[in-house]
Amino acid sequence: MNYDFKEIKKGEKHLEAYTFLDLYTTSDGESFQLYKKAGMRIEGIREAQDRLPSSLYIKRDDAIREVRMLQQEMNNELDRLMGQESPPVESTRVLIEDAIEVAADGLKELFQLNEKAPEKTAEVLGGIKNITESVVSKCFDDRIFLENMLTVARTDFNTFQHSIQVAMYAMVYSMHQGIVFRELQPLVLAAMMHDIGVVFLPEKTVQSTSKFSKDDYEQMQRHPKLGHEVLRDAFDDPRIARVSLEHHERLDGSGYPIGHNVLHEWSQLVGMIEVFDGMVGWRSYRAAPGPIEAIKVLVKMANNGEVSKPLVDAFCTSLVGKMIV
């Protein structure tokens, strides 16, 4: 596999966002040919060739620009949706299902690091996606859930996608640990809503395209408490709000916003996964170090007493079948 290129998602509503990037095709996953130059609209090429290739790619160096353009394209769509009188249930469902699909693509790459998993990858991914969508669908009668997810997406689509991915990783871990189904819904909901507090922060902080300034960092440290205040009143299960409050806390007391070290197990799990996904996922201001480097960071945090070593071991094993660093 050639890691200099990144496959794009070809959903109809996303294609226009790639007008200003070079796009490539490949037949063997190693050698890539230019399909479209930056500035050319895909629609014109498709009309000439009747259909699109099965897969399209961008250069990894363009991935940061891709994140920014997709954010703007999605914001335009979300502005339209949020102008409606009631939460658009079906549109929100499609938005979340698209995010689950993107998260599943990331999981597929991780599972391929497991020497014993490739032949079962499709089956396992299908099960994880189905269960995640089933759990999420039970939340669609909740107006607060719909409004909050749309608001997160409009505030920062990276955060929205990140929240879905954290929920998917939590699902993988839970299935590996044999957690009963009735506990999956509140856990997945807590994972999806853990960053809801960011919607109350200044937009320039949340959508920053550079490293945080001191003021931005201080602003960002407010979001766990802000999220806790919203979720405490919105959901009967107190664990959902507690995860929001504690997901940046650490077992050695070095976290924020309080700096305590008595943490709920879900808070520990979501906090650890957030660190992992923050390094695996692309951001508008930096490239993705990748899963191996992310696992190394988790191991270092465990050795320093910031996170639980058994939790790190179990999480990494649930993804790749064994500790690989």
C-alpha positions in Angstrom: 0.0 0.0 0.0 1.3 3.4 -1.0 0.9 5.7 2.0 1.7 8.9 0.0 -2.0 8.8 -1.1 -5.3 8.9 0.7 -8.6 7.6 -0.7 -11.5 10.1 -0.6 -15.1 9.4 0.2 -17.1 9.9 -3.1 -20.5 10.8 -1.6 -22.4 13.0 -4.1 -22.6 15.9 -1.6 -18.8 15.9 -1.1 -17.5 15.7 -4.7 -17.6 19.5 -5.3 -15.3 20.1 -2.3 -12.5 18.4 -4.4 -12.7 20.8 -7.3 -9.5 22.6 -6.1 -7.4 19.5 -5.5 -5.6 17.1 -7.8 -7.3 13.7 -7.9 -5.6 10.3 -8.7 -6.5 6.8 -9.7 -4.7 3.5 -9.3 -5.1 -0.1 -10.5 -2.7 -1.8 -8.2 -2.5 0.4 -5.0 1.1 1.3 -5.7 1.4 3.3 -8.9 -1.0 6.3 -9.2 -2.1 8.3 -12.3 -3.5 11.9 -12.3 -7.2 11.7 -12.9 -8.1 15.4 -12.6 -6.1 18.6 -12.1 -6.9 21.1 -9.4 -9.5 23.6 -10.6 -11.4 21.2 -12.8 -14.9 20.2 -11.8 -15.5 16.4 -11.4 -18.9 16.7 -13.0 -17.6 17.7 -16.4 -15.2 14.7 -16.4 -17.9 12.3 -15.3 -20.2 13.5 -18.1 -17.4 12.8 -20.7 -16.5 9.4 -19.3 -20.0 8.3 -18.3 -19.0 7.2 -14.8 -16.4 7.8 -12.0 -13.6 5.3 -11.2 -14.3 3.0 -8.4 -11.8 4.8 -6.2 -10.3 8.3 -6.2 -7.3 9.5 -4.2 -5.6 12.7 -3.1 -1.9 13.2 -2.1 -1.4 12.9 1.7 0.1 16.4 1.5 -3.3 17.7 0.4 -5.2 16.1 3.3 -5.1 19.2 5.5 -6.6 21.3 2.7 -9.2 18.6 2.2 -10.3 18.9 5.9 -10.7 22.6 5.6 -12.7 22.4 2.3 -15.0 19.7 3.6 -15.6 21.7 6.7 -16.8 24.7 4.6 -18.8 22.5 2.2 -20.5 20.8 5.2 -21.2 24.1 6.9 -23.1 25.3 3.9 -25.3 22.2 4.1 -25.7 22.4 7.9 -26.7 26.1 7.7 -29.6 25.0 5.4 -30.6 22.1 7.7 -30.5 24.1 10.9 -32.7 26.8 9.4 -35.6 24.3 9.5 -38.2 24.5 12.3 -37.6 21.1 13.7 -34.4 18.9 13.7 -34.2 17.1 10.3 -34.2 13.5 11.5 -33.4 11.8 8.2 -30.7 14.3 7.2 -29.1 13.9 10.6 -29.2 10.1 10.3 -27.5 10.3 6.9 -24.8 12.7 8.4 -24.1 10.3 11.2 -24.1 7.2 9.0 -21.6 8.9 6.6 -19.4 9.6 9.6 -19.7 6.0 10.8 -18.6 4.8 7.3 -15.5 7.1 7.4 -14.7 5.7 10.9 -15.1 2.2 9.6 -12.6 2.9 6.9 -10.1 3.9 9.5 -10.8 0.8 11.5 -10.2 -1.3 8.5 -6.6 0.1 8.2 -6.0 -0.7 11.8 -7.4 -4.2 11.7 -5.0 -4.9 8.8 -2.1 -4.5 11.3 -3.5 -7.7 13.0 -1.9 -10.7 11.3 -4.9 -12.9 12.2 -7.6 -10.5 11.3 -7.6 -9.8 7.5 -9.9 -12.7 6.5 -12.5 -11.6 9.1 -12.1 -7.8 8.7 -15.2 -7.3 6.6 -17.4 -9.5 8.8 -16.2 -7.7 12.0 -16.6 -4.2 10.5 -20.0 -5.0 9.3 -21.1 -6.1 12.8 -19.6 -3.0 14.4 -21.2 -0.7 11.9 -24.6 -2.4 12.3 -24.5 -2.3 16.1 -23.4 1.3 16.2 -26.1 2.3 13.8 -28.7 0.3 15.8 -27.5 2.0 19.1 -27.6 5.4 17.5 -31.0 4.9 15.9 -32.5 4.5 19.4 -31.5 8.1 20.1 -33.3 9.6 17.1 -36.5 10.2 19.0 -34.5 12.5 21.3 -34.7 16.1 20.1 -31.9 17.2 22.3 -29.6 14.5 20.8 -30.4 15.6 17.3 -30.0 19.3 18.0 -26.7 18.7 19.8 -25.2 16.6 17.1 -26.1 19.1 14.4 -24.7 21.9 16.5 -21.4 20.1 17.0 -21.2 19.4 13.2 -21.8 23.1 12.4 -19.4 24.3 15.0 -16.5 22.1 13.8 -17.1 19.1 11.5 -13.7 17.7 12.6 -15.0 17.5 16.2 -18.2 15.8 14.9 -16.3 13.2 13.0 -13.9 12.7 15.9 -16.9 12.1 18.2 -18.3 9.4 16.0 -14.9 7.8 15.7 -14.4 7.8 19.5 -17.8 6.1 19.8 -16.8 3.5 17.2 -13.5 2.7 19.0 -15.5 2.5 22.3 -17.8 0.0 20.5 -14.8 -2.1 19.3 -13.4 -2.2 22.8 -16.7 -3.0 24.4 -17.4 -5.9 22.0 -14.0 -7.3 22.6 -14.5 -7.1 26.4 -18.0 -8.7 26.2 -19.9 -5.7 27.6 -23.6 -6.5 27.5 -25.8 -4.8 24.9 -27.9 -2.7 27.3 -24.7 -0.9 28.4 -23.6 -0.1 24.9 -26.2 2.6 24.2 -25.3 4.8 27.1 -21.6 4.3 26.6 -21.8 5.0 22.8 -24.0 8.1 23.6 -21.5 9.3 26.2 -18.6 8.9 23.7 -20.5 10.7 21.0 -21.5 13.6 23.3 -18.2 13.9 25.2 -17.1 17.1 23.3 -20.5 18.9 23.2 -19.0 21.7 25.3 -16.9 22.9 22.4 -20.1 24.5 20.9 -20.0 27.1 23.6 -16.4 28.2 22.9 -15.3 31.0 20.5 -15.4 29.8 16.9 -11.8 31.0 16.3 -10.6 28.6 19.0 -12.5 25.6 17.9 -11.7 26.0 14.2 -8.1 27.1 14.7 -5.8 26.1 11.9 -2.6 26.5 13.9 -1.3 25.4 17.3 -3.3 26.9 20.2 -2.3 30.2 21.7 -2.3 30.5 25.5 -5.7 32.1 25.3 -7.1 29.4 23.0 -5.8 26.7 25.3 -7.4 28.4 28.3 -10.7 28.6 26.4 -10.5 24.9 25.4 -10.0 23.9 29.0 -13.5 25.2 29.7 -15.3 22.7 27.4 -15.5 19.7 29.8 -17.4 21.7 32.4 -19.6 23.3 29.8 -20.5 19.9 28.4 -21.2 18.5 31.8 -23.7 21.3 32.6 -25.6 20.6 29.4 -25.6 16.8 29.6 -26.4 16.7 33.3 -29.8 18.3 32.6 -30.4 16.5 29.3 -30.0 12.8 30.2 -31.1 10.7 33.1 -28.0 8.5 33.1 -25.4 10.6 35.1 -22.5 8.7 33.5 -23.1 10.5 30.2 -22.4 13.9 31.8 -19.6 12.5 33.9 -17.7 11.4 30.8 -17.9 14.9 29.4 -16.5 16.3 32.6 -13.7 13.8 33.1 -12.4 12.9 29.7 -9.4 15.2 30.0 -8.6 14.2 33.5 -5.7 11.8 34.2 -5.1 9.1 36.9 -2.1 11.0 38.2 -4.1 14.2 38.7 -2.4 16.0 35.8 -5.5 16.6 33.7 -8.2 19.3 33.5 -10.6 20.9 34.3 -10.4 19.9 38.0 -7.2 17.9 38.3 -8.6 15.0 40.2 -7.7 11.3 39.8 -10.9 9.4 40.8 -12.4 8.7 37.4 -15.3 6.7 36.1 -14.2 3.8 33.9 -16.0 5.2 30.9 -14.2 8.5 31.4 -10.9 6.7 31.4 -11.8 4.8 28.3 -13.1 7.8 26.3 -10.2 10.0 27.5 -7.7 7.4 26.3 -9.5 6.9 23.0 -9.7 10.6 22.4 -5.9 10.8 22.6 -5.6 7.9 20.2 -8.0 9.3 17.6 -6.5 12.7 17.9 -3.2 11.3 16.6 -4.8 8.9 14.0 -7.2 11.5 12.5 -6.3 14.4 10.2 -6.8 17.9 11.5 -7.0 21.3 9.8 -3.6 22.3 11.2 -1.5 19.1 11.1 -1.0 15.7 9.5 -1.8 12.4 11.2 1.2 10.7 12.9 -0.5 7.3 12.5 -1.6 4.4 14.7 1.8 3.0 15.6 2.9 6.4 17.0 -0.5 6.8 18.7 -0.1 3.4 20.5 3.4 4.4 21.6 2.0 7.6 23.1 -0.7 5.6 25.0 2.0 3.2 26.3 4.1 6.1 27.5 1.1 7.7 29.2 0.4 4.3 31.0 4.0 4.1 32.1 3.8 7.6 33.5 0.6 6.7 35.5 -1.7 9.0 33.4 -3.9 6.2 32.1 -4.5 2.6 33.2 -2.0 0.2 31.7 -4.5 -2.7 31.6 -6.9 -0.5 29.8 -4.3 0.5 27.2 -3.3 -3.2 26.7 -7.0 -4.2 26.3 -7.8 -1.4 23.9 -4.8 -2.0 21.7 -5.5 -5.8 21.7 -9.1 -5.1 20.7 -7.8 -3.2 17.6 -4.8 -5.2 16.4 -4.9 -8.5 18.3 -1.7 -7.9 20.3 0.5 -5.1 21.6 2.7 -4.2 18.6 5.1 -1.7 20.2 
